[in-house]
Structures are given as structure tokens and as C-alpha cells.
Amino acid sequence: MLNEMMHRPIVNQDVLHYMRTEQKQLTGKLGELEAYAHEQGVPVIPHETVVFMQFLLKQLKAKNVLEIGTAIGFSASLMAETLGEEAHITTIDRFPVMIEKAKANFEKMGLSERVTLLEGEAAELLQTLEGPYDFIFMDSAKSKYITFLPECLRLLKPGGVLMVDDIFQAGTIFHPIEETPRKNRAIYRKLNEFLETVTKAPDLTSSLLPLGDGVALITKDK
């Protein structure tokens, strides 16, 4: 499996190398899981995003966290370890292979009691949740971001942060659509719609960051 997001960052290569190698590295079982994911090409957040997420979560002191897109459980484990025993992570995934691996990883790291894994379609499961959540991390099907956005904003507490990963598609979403392969045009349209919404909505404040393949930070003003 190729994690192409690791190989199409949107910053200078020298800066990228420094951010990935010179910032504090993960240790223990979490560090081993990150190394495994990179070796196997499993799509997890790159190290520059790891370090930023650790910093942000410590400032927010989040206690109730929601994640959309569990994969092998790396980012959920990172959030649980960063926030400590008082925080609880709810994470959603629909792929049986990933769910099995994530459960095994949560068990291995002793996080099974602090992470709840919901299995199924996010569009359906989000409607069953009540929140509010201090922090929501969305890292799933990019064409679904705009679909999930209203429910995420409903569930996000005022002053909370919605963090959305991989929003730029290596910058190709800003090129003419004719230059985009037909198989990728749905993602092209949906990501552009998502960015237009979060950057222009009068009741939202957002910031776009060049971490990995792009990160959006969003809060609702009331």
C-alpha cells in the first residue's frame, strides 16, 4: 500500500526534511507504530503534523475528542497519549481490515478503555452522536469532507477546533479541472467546495496550514 500523501508535501524539501527529522521523535510503542506505518506505506499523518497536533492538543486541553478515519489507530493513539487519562477518544472507520488492526494496536498500547471505535459509515454514525467535542480530527475520504462538515460543526463545542487533513491534493485542486484526471474530479470539486465553505462562511474562523498535504483548522464563532 502506498501512502502517496507522504510523498507530495507542499513545502520546500529542505524545510520538510528538517521538520520530519529534527523535531522531537515519538518513542515507545507509539514510535514503533509510526515507523511501521511509514515502512509499510500505511496512510497516517506525517511527522510534521504529529508534532503540530501534540502542541495544539496540549494548548486546548481537550477532554472529549472525535476522529473520522481511524486507519490503523495511529492518530487516535497519538491523541490519547498526548492528552492523558482524563481524555476520551471516539473514532470512526468502516473498513474491516483497518478496524481489526486498530483494535489490536489500541490493545497493545493499553488504550482500549480510552478509545471507542465505532464501526460503520461516518455519515450515519455522526447523526447518532451528541457531543459536544472539544476537538474533532477528520482524515477520511476527501470527497466526503463537505458532507461530514455540518455534523462536525453541530458536534463541535463553541471554541473547539475541527482539524481536517489532506486538503490540497498536492495543490492540484487549484489547477484547471481539465488538468485533473476524470477519476479524481469528484475529489477536486468536493474539496474546492469544502475550502470555499470553511474560508468564506461568516460564522466560521479558519486557518490553512502547509503541513503534509495541507491542514485546515476551523472553529465556529458561536
C-alpha positions in Angstrom: 0.0 0.0 0.0 1.4 3.4 -1.0 0.9 6.4 1.2 1.2 9.0 -1.5 0.4 11.8 0.9 3.9 11.3 2.4 5.5 11.9 -0.9 3.7 15.0 -2.2 4.1 17.7 0.6 3.6 21.3 -0.3 6.7 22.8 1.3 10.4 23.2 0.4 12.1 19.8 0.6 14.9 21.1 2.9 12.3 22.5 5.3 10.3 19.3 5.1 13.4 17.2 5.9 14.1 19.3 8.9 10.6 19.1 10.2 10.4 15.3 9.8 13.9 14.5 11.3 14.8 17.2 13.7 11.6 17.7 15.7 11.1 15.5 18.7 10.5 12.0 17.7 8.0 9.6 19.2 9.2 6.9 21.5 7.9 3.6 22.8 5.1 1.6 21.2 3.7 4.8 19.5 7.1 5.4 17.9 7.2 1.8 16.7 3.7 2.2 15.2 4.7 5.3 13.4 7.8 3.6 12.0 5.8 0.6 10.9 3.2 2.8 9.1 6.0 4.6 7.2 7.8 1.4 6.3 4.6 -0.2 5.1 3.2 2.8 3.3 0.1 2.9 5.6 -1.6 6.3 5.3 -1.0 8.0 8.6 -0.3 11.7 9.4 3.3 12.7 8.6 5.6 13.7 11.5 5.3 17.4 11.0 1.6 17.0 11.5 2.2 14.8 14.5 4.3 17.4 16.3 1.8 20.2 15.5 -1.1 18.1 16.7 0.7 17.4 20.0 1.3 21.1 20.5 -2.3 22.1 19.6 -4.0 19.4 21.8 -1.9 20.4 24.8 -3.0 24.0 24.4 -6.6 23.1 24.0 -6.6 20.6 26.9 -9.2 18.6 25.1 -11.1 16.0 27.1 -13.7 14.8 24.5 -12.3 14.1 21.1 -13.8 12.7 17.9 -11.9 11.3 14.9 -13.3 10.4 11.5 -11.0 7.9 9.8 -9.2 5.5 12.2 -7.0 3.6 9.8 -4.6 1.5 11.9 -5.3 3.7 15.0 -2.1 5.8 15.0 -3.6 9.2 15.2 -6.2 8.1 17.8 -3.4 6.6 19.9 -1.3 9.8 19.5 -4.2 11.9 20.7 -4.9 9.6 23.7 -1.3 9.5 24.8 -0.9 13.3 24.3 -4.0 14.2 26.3 -3.6 11.6 29.1 -6.1 9.5 31.1 -8.7 12.2 31.6 -9.4 12.4 27.8 -11.5 10.0 25.8 -11.3 9.5 22.0 -14.2 8.3 19.8 -13.0 7.2 16.4 -15.0 6.1 13.3 -14.0 3.7 10.5 -15.8 1.5 8.0 -13.0 -0.8 6.7 -12.9 -4.2 8.4 -9.2 -4.7 7.8 -8.3 -1.3 9.4 -10.7 -1.8 12.2 -9.1 -5.1 13.1 -5.6 -3.6 13.1 -6.7 -0.5 15.0 -8.2 -2.6 17.8 -5.1 -4.7 18.0 -3.0 -1.6 18.3 -5.2 0.0 21.0 -4.9 -3.2 23.0 -1.2 -3.4 22.5 -0.8 0.2 23.8 -3.2 -0.2 26.7 -5.6 2.3 25.2 -8.7 0.2 24.7 -10.5 1.8 27.7 -9.8 5.3 26.5 -10.6 4.9 22.8 -14.1 3.9 21.5 -14.0 2.6 17.9 -17.4 3.0 16.1 -17.7 0.7 13.1 -19.7 1.8 10.0 -20.4 4.7 7.7 -19.5 8.0 9.2 -22.4 9.8 7.6 -24.8 7.6 9.6 -22.8 7.4 12.8 -22.3 11.1 13.1 -26.0 11.7 13.3 -26.2 9.4 16.4 -23.6 11.3 18.4 -24.5 14.1 20.8 -21.1 15.7 21.7 -20.1 18.3 22.3 -16.5 17.6 21.4 -13.5 19.8 22.2 -11.6 18.6 19.2 -12.5 16.8 16.0 -10.0 15.4 13.6 -11.2 14.5 10.1 -8.9 12.3 8.0 -11.1 10.2 5.8 -12.4 10.2 2.2 -11.6 13.6 0.9 -14.7 13.8 -1.3 -16.8 13.4 1.9 -15.4 16.3 3.9 -18.1 18.7 2.7 -20.7 16.0 3.5 -19.4 15.5 7.0 -18.9 19.2 7.8 -22.4 20.1 9.0 -22.5 17.3 11.5 -18.9 18.0 12.7 -19.9 21.7 13.3 -23.0 20.6 15.2 -20.9 18.3 17.4 -18.1 20.8 18.0 -18.4 23.0 21.1 -18.0 26.7 20.6 -14.3 27.5 20.9 -13.5 23.9 19.9 -11.3 23.1 16.9 -12.1 21.0 13.8 -8.8 19.8 12.2 -9.1 18.5 8.7 -6.1 16.7 7.0 -5.0 16.4 3.3 -7.0 19.3 1.8 -4.7 20.4 -1.1 -4.1 17.2 -3.1 -0.5 18.5 -3.8 -2.0 21.8 -5.0 -3.8 20.1 -7.9 -7.2 21.3 -6.7 -6.2 24.8 -7.7 -5.4 23.9 -11.3 -8.0 24.0 -14.1 -10.3 21.0 -13.7 -9.4 19.9 -17.3 -5.9 19.1 -16.0 -7.4 16.7 -13.4 -7.9 13.0 -14.4 -11.6 12.2 -14.6 -11.3 9.7 -11.8 -10.2 12.5 -9.4 -12.7 15.2 -10.5 -15.2 14.4 -7.7 -12.5 14.9 -5.1 -11.4 18.1 -7.0 -14.9 19.6 -6.9 -15.8 18.5 -3.3 -12.5 19.8 -1.8 -12.9 23.1 -3.6 -16.5 23.3 -2.3 -15.2 22.4 1.2 -12.5 25.1 1.1 -14.9 27.7 -0.2 -17.3 27.0 2.6 -14.9 27.0 5.5 -12.9 30.1 4.4 -15.9 32.2 3.5 -18.7 31.2 6.0 -19.4 34.3 8.2 -19.8 32.2 11.4 -16.5 30.2 11.0 -12.9 31.2 11.5 -10.4 29.0 9.7 -6.7 28.8 9.0 -5.0 26.7 6.3 -1.5 25.3 7.1 1.1 23.8 4.8 1.6 20.6 6.9 1.8 17.4 4.9 -0.7 17.7 2.1 -2.4 20.6 3.8 -4.4 21.0 7.1 -7.4 23.2 7.8 -8.2 24.4 11.3 -11.8 25.5 11.9 -13.7 27.0 14.8 -17.3 28.2 14.9 -17.7 31.7 16.4 -20.8 30.9 18.3 
